[in-house]
């Protein structure tokens, strides 16, 4: 019996067929709000959607990581 973790898939299926492992899902770059991503967005026009549904449009001039 194989010991598998959640990240691992069995290498073979019943009957000797190999399992086709799909590539990991790629998230769009808009999903990341790290300091590196904010650096790329500095001095560019953005639209920010707040949690209450309001939308702000403007140019991101500076930001604080804290």
Buried (B, 14 or more C-beta within 10 A) or exposed (E): EEEEEEEEEEEEEEEEEEEEEEEEEEEEEEEEEEEEEBEEBEEEEEEEEEEEEEEEEEEEEEEEEE
